[in-house]
Amino acid sequence: MKIASVLTLSIAVAATALLMPAAPANSQSQVDNAIPADMAPRFAGKAGTVCGKVGKARFAENTEGTPTFLYMGGNFPRHTFTARIPGDARAKFKPAPEELEGKDVCVIGTIERDQSRAEIVVNSPSNLKLATIR
């Protein structure tokens, strides 16, 4: 299914290592076929870029694998999309991923199904971008 709209994103490059280097802070980027977080479950099994506001971020330090979850596409626990950062990849993200709560982000990767929700496993900061969604 093709999304008819194109999300215009202003990629905000911070001095932090969350974003890919080399893009100026005021650069504009068109993301063709960006998938809104609430539509992500429809794209399970496909590679894509899912964008939306992080409604809740949680470091599950007492859970097997110590993942960090970024919940998007609605209020937790009724969200439609999760970006999951495995515990062994967490140290690559500066500042800590839970500081993204309340921010607009785009997540790049293969969209998998997790119960009634969609999920992308994020192993690298290059697959997680801060964005201003217009």
Backbone as CSV, one residue per row, in Angstrom:
resi,resn,N_x,N_y,N_z,CA_x,CA_y,CA_z,C_x,C_y,C_z
1,MET,0.851,-1.167,0.000,0.000,0.000,0.000,0.897,1.230,0.000
2,LYS,0.579,2.200,-0.824,1.392,3.400,-0.932,0.693,4.541,-0.211
3,ILE,1.409,5.236,0.608,0.869,6.389,1.313,0.840,7.549,0.339
4,ALA,-0.310,8.198,0.213,-0.475,9.261,-0.765,0.279,10.519,-0.380
5,SER,0.459,10.732,0.870,1.098,11.976,1.289,2.587,11.776,1.521
6,VAL,3.290,12.857,1.442,4.720,12.867,1.717,4.925,13.727,2.947
7,LEU,5.615,13.178,3.926,5.902,13.940,5.134,7.142,14.792,4.883
8,THR,7.036,16.053,5.183,8.198,16.920,5.073,8.880,16.931,6.425
9,LEU,10.130,16.628,6.398,10.869,16.523,7.643,12.020,17.514,7.659
10,SER,12.164,18.171,8.748,13.361,18.958,8.979,14.237,18.117,9.881
11,ILE,15.329,17.662,9.363,16.204,16.820,10.152,16.996,17.732,11.091
12,ALA,16.804,17.496,12.366,17.486,18.290,13.385,18.738,17.545,13.811
13,VAL,19.869,18.066,13.432,21.111,17.401,13.763,21.679,18.045,15.018
14,ALA,21.791,17.264,16.039,22.326,17.758,17.304,23.784,17.340,17.412
15,ALA,24.477,17.901,18.350,25.864,17.521,18.577,25.938,16.123,19.175
16,THR,24.783,15.592,19.547,24.753,14.240,20.090,24.917,13.236,18.970
17,ALA,25.254,12.029,19.300,25.483,10.984,18.301,24.204,10.284,17.876
18,LEU,23.045,10.823,18.221,21.788,10.199,17.818,21.576,10.240,16.319
19,LEU,22.094,11.275,15.685,21.798,11.472,14.276,23.031,11.259,13.423
20,MET,22.796,10.989,12.164,23.914,10.832,11.233,24.631,12.170,11.102
21,PRO,25.934,12.164,11.124,26.671,13.408,10.949,26.564,13.912,9.521
22,ALA,26.948,15.135,9.320,27.090,15.766,8.017,25.864,16.534,7.544
23,ALA,24.697,16.353,8.112,23.542,17.141,7.692,23.468,18.404,8.541
24,PRO,23.353,19.573,7.913,23.266,20.794,8.699,21.956,20.841,9.470
25,ALA,21.966,21.547,10.590,20.815,21.578,11.493,19.557,22.127,10.836
26,ASN,19.691,22.962,9.821,18.504,23.559,9.217,18.123,22.914,7.887
27,SER,18.705,21.751,7.589,18.405,21.131,6.299,16.993,20.564,6.275
28,GLN,16.388,20.577,5.096,15.059,20.031,4.875,15.229,18.748,4.089
29,SER,14.433,17.743,4.407,14.510,16.482,3.695,13.116,15.973,3.404
30,GLN,12.866,15.570,2.171,11.606,14.951,1.794,11.763,13.451,2.013
31,VAL,10.861,12.858,2.769,10.883,11.417,2.961,9.693,10.862,2.199
32,ASP,9.972,10.320,1.012,8.913,9.731,0.207,8.456,8.439,0.854
33,ASN,7.175,8.224,0.850,6.580,7.005,1.373,6.833,6.782,2.861
34,ALA,7.040,7.855,3.625,7.164,7.713,5.073,5.844,7.188,5.608
35,ILE,5.919,6.298,6.561,4.741,5.648,7.101,4.412,6.260,8.456
36,PRO,3.211,6.825,8.620,2.821,7.325,9.945,2.766,6.150,10.931
37,ALA,3.167,6.380,12.171,3.233,5.307,13.165,1.909,4.566,13.322
38,ASP,0.796,5.262,13.200,-0.495,4.587,13.369,-0.856,3.685,12.187
39,MET,-0.132,3.790,11.069,-0.370,2.949,9.886,0.652,1.809,9.777
40,ALA,1.666,1.805,10.624,2.766,0.850,10.516,2.342,-0.618,10.525
41,PRO,1.331,-1.030,11.314,0.969,-2.455,11.288,0.576,-2.971,9.895
42,ARG,0.118,-2.105,9.026,-0.270,-2.503,7.668,0.927,-2.834,6.782
43,PHE,2.119,-2.487,7.243,3.327,-2.667,6.441,4.253,-3.742,7.008
44,ALA,3.727,-4.615,7.861,4.535,-5.679,8.462,5.208,-6.513,7.379
45,GLY,6.474,-6.818,7.609,7.245,-7.609,6.661,7.968,-6.795,5.617
46,LYS,7.762,-5.491,5.612,8.391,-4.624,4.615,9.392,-3.684,5.278
47,ALA,10.377,-3.272,4.511,11.309,-2.258,4.980,10.660,-0.899,4.782
48,GLY,10.893,0.014,5.715,10.299,1.335,5.581,10.809,2.307,6.619
49,THR,10.281,3.513,6.531,10.587,4.575,7.476,9.289,4.941,8.165
50,VAL,9.229,4.720,9.472,8.043,5.004,10.269,8.309,6.263,11.079
51,CYS,7.384,7.246,10.974,7.576,8.523,11.648,6.409,8.825,12.577
52,GLY,6.707,9.473,13.693,5.677,9.898,14.629,6.280,10.417,15.924
53,LYS,5.399,10.822,16.829,5.818,11.337,18.132,5.989,10.174,19.103
54,VAL,7.079,10.209,19.867,7.309,9.202,20.905,6.419,9.577,22.090
55,GLY,5.361,8.799,22.280,4.426,9.066,23.365,4.969,8.660,24.718
56,LYS,5.740,7.593,24.739,6.351,7.110,25.968,7.631,6.380,25.609
57,ALA,8.643,6.544,26.427,9.910,5.843,26.256,10.227,5.130,27.567
58,ARG,10.679,3.880,27.454,10.904,3.097,28.671,12.129,2.209,28.530
59,PHE,13.047,2.317,29.492,14.206,1.427,29.587,13.793,0.288,30.514
60,ALA,13.662,-0.905,29.970,13.207,-2.070,30.736,14.412,-2.824,31.283
61,GLU,15.087,-2.210,32.257,16.332,-2.774,32.772,16.152,-4.103,33.492
62,ASN,14.930,-4.440,33.934,14.683,-5.712,34.618,14.056,-6.755,33.704
63,THR,14.034,-6.476,32.396,13.478,-7.396,31.405,14.622,-8.084,30.670
64,GLU,14.406,-9.336,30.273,15.435,-10.072,29.545,15.897,-9.282,28.325
65,GLY,17.191,-9.116,28.191,17.758,-8.368,27.074,17.849,-6.873,27.327
66,THR,17.346,-6.406,28.440,17.350,-4.987,28.848,17.044,-4.016,27.699
67,PRO,15.924,-4.211,27.009,15.614,-3.324,25.882,15.115,-1.951,26.332
68,THR,15.161,-1.032,25.386,14.526,0.272,25.547,13.426,0.335,24.500
69,PHE,12.236,0.770,24.918,11.090,0.844,24.032,10.699,2.295,23.799
70,LEU,10.464,2.647,22.545,9.919,3.949,22.176,8.537,3.668,21.594
71,TYR,7.495,4.058,22.330,6.118,3.775,21.930,5.563,4.952,21.129
72,MET,5.001,4.658,19.950,4.503,5.689,19.040,3.149,5.271,18.482
73,GLY,2.445,6.203,17.858,1.175,5.886,17.213,0.045,5.721,18.204
74,GLY,-0.068,6.617,19.137,-1.119,6.557,20.148,-0.522,6.475,21.538
75,ASN,-1.381,6.661,22.512,-0.938,6.643,23.906,-0.710,5.212,24.390
76,PHE,0.378,5.011,25.118,0.674,3.728,25.737,-0.427,3.408,26.746
77,PRO,-0.991,2.235,26.786,-0.591,1.007,26.112,-1.369,0.734,24.820
78,ARG,-2.070,1.707,24.296,-2.854,1.511,23.075,-2.119,2.001,21.816
79,HIS,-0.815,2.040,21.869,0.011,2.488,20.748,-0.012,1.446,19.625
80,THR,0.394,1.874,18.446,0.388,0.972,17.275,1.781,0.598,16.799
81,PHE,2.809,1.279,17.325,4.164,1.047,16.846,5.164,1.170,17.987
82,THR,6.177,0.291,17.958,7.260,0.326,18.938,8.603,0.274,18.223
83,ALA,9.501,1.172,18.596,10.901,1.063,18.193,11.603,0.418,19.388
84,ARG,12.206,-0.759,19.173,12.855,-1.487,20.263,14.358,-1.445,20.082
85,ILE,15.053,-0.922,21.081,16.515,-0.858,21.072,17.016,-1.943,22.020
86,PRO,17.678,-2.977,21.488,18.193,-4.042,22.358,19.208,-3.489,23.356
87,GLY,19.276,-4.114,24.515,20.185,-3.660,25.564,21.637,-3.604,25.133
88,ASP,22.070,-4.551,24.272,23.465,-4.551,23.848,23.782,-3.432,22.854
89,ALA,22.762,-2.773,22.317,22.970,-1.638,21.403,22.781,-0.300,22.113
90,ARG,22.235,-0.324,23.299,21.868,0.899,24.031,23.031,1.872,24.211
91,ALA,24.221,1.372,24.484,25.378,2.238,24.734,25.755,3.088,23.522
92,LYS,25.321,2.696,22.332,25.616,3.454,21.121,24.822,4.752,21.045
93,PHE,23.744,4.870,21.820,22.835,6.011,21.736,23.170,7.031,22.821
94,LYS,23.546,8.219,22.389,23.843,9.331,23.308,23.054,10.538,22.836
95,PRO,22.266,11.169,23.649,21.935,10.809,25.027,21.088,9.543,25.057
96,ALA,20.694,9.128,26.260,19.897,7.910,26.427,18.612,7.998,25.598
97,PRO,18.198,6.903,24.973,17.021,6.911,24.096,15.739,7.389,24.767
98,GLU,15.582,7.156,26.062,14.336,7.593,26.713,14.191,9.114,26.755
99,GLU,15.261,9.832,26.454,15.166,11.291,26.363,14.420,11.730,25.096
100,LEU,14.073,10.792,24.234,13.306,11.103,23.025,11.810,11.197,23.300
101,GLU,11.378,10.880,24.512,9.957,10.963,24.839,9.432,12.367,24.553
102,GLY,8.311,12.414,23.824,7.694,13.686,23.466,8.233,14.297,22.182
103,LYS,9.238,13.679,21.591,9.840,14.214,20.371,9.357,13.446,19.137
104,ASP,9.395,14.119,17.985,9.070,13.487,16.705,10.318,12.790,16.180
105,VAL,10.162,11.526,15.783,11.287,10.762,15.261,10.855,9.956,14.037
106,CYS,11.830,9.530,13.265,11.623,8.572,12.184,12.528,7.380,12.472
107,VAL,11.985,6.185,12.280,12.693,4.942,12.541,12.789,4.192,11.215
108,ILE,13.991,3.750,10.866,14.239,3.109,9.583,14.583,1.643,9.818
109,GLY,13.898,0.758,9.098,14.203,-0.665,9.234,13.081,-1.532,8.713
110,THR,13.173,-2.824,9.017,12.142,-3.774,8.614,11.045,-3.800,9.670
111,ILE,9.828,-3.599,9.231,8.680,-3.539,10.138,8.201,-4.964,10.407
112,GLU,8.221,-5.340,11.662,7.779,-6.675,12.075,6.492,-6.550,12.882
113,ARG,5.800,-7.659,13.032,4.561,-7.707,13.804,4.874,-8.138,15.237
114,ASP,4.317,-7.463,16.216,4.443,-7.830,17.621,3.037,-7.735,18.205
115,GLN,2.344,-8.856,18.296,0.939,-8.913,18.701,0.128,-8.063,17.721
116,SER,-0.610,-7.087,18.184,-1.421,-6.251,17.287,-0.681,-4.984,16.874
117,ARG,0.600,-4.923,17.193,1.389,-3.730,16.917,2.504,-4.037,15.917
118,ALA,3.086,-2.962,15.411,4.249,-3.090,14.535,5.490,-2.715,15.344
119,GLU,6.639,-3.210,14.916,7.879,-2.960,15.638,9.048,-2.947,14.671
120,ILE,10.003,-2.067,14.944,11.301,-2.099,14.265,12.350,-2.237,15.354
121,VAL,13.271,-3.178,15.182,14.398,-3.312,16.091,15.482,-2.365,15.603
122,VAL,15.927,-1.477,16.478,16.896,-0.437,16.124,18.235,-0.777,16.774
123,ASN,19.198,-1.196,15.959,20.516,-1.573,16.473,21.561,-0.482,16.319
124,SER,21.224,0.577,15.597,22.198,1.632,15.316,21.530,3.006,15.380
125,PRO,22.220,3.997,15.917,21.678,5.353,15.918,21.371,5.886,14.522
126,SER,22.013,5.334,13.499,21.759,5.804,12.134,20.363,5.416,11.647
127,ASN,19.678,4.543,12.374,18.324,4.139,12.012,17.249,4.856,12.821
128,LEU,17.652,5.880,13.548,16.726,6.651,14.373,17.043,8.131,14.191
129,LYS,16.081,8.884,13.662,16.311,10.289,13.340,15.316,11.177,14.080
130,LEU,15.813,12.267,14.614,14.916,13.296,15.119,14.317,14.007,13.919
131,ALA,13.062,14.419,14.019,12.419,15.066,12.880,11.363,16.033,13.357
132,THR,11.067,17.030,12.546,9.933,17.892,12.765,8.939,17.549,11.670
133,ILE,7.823,16.958,12.056,6.827,16.519,11.089,5.851,17.655,10.869
134,ARG,5.697,18.051,9.613,4.799,19.163,9.278,3.552,18.661,8.631
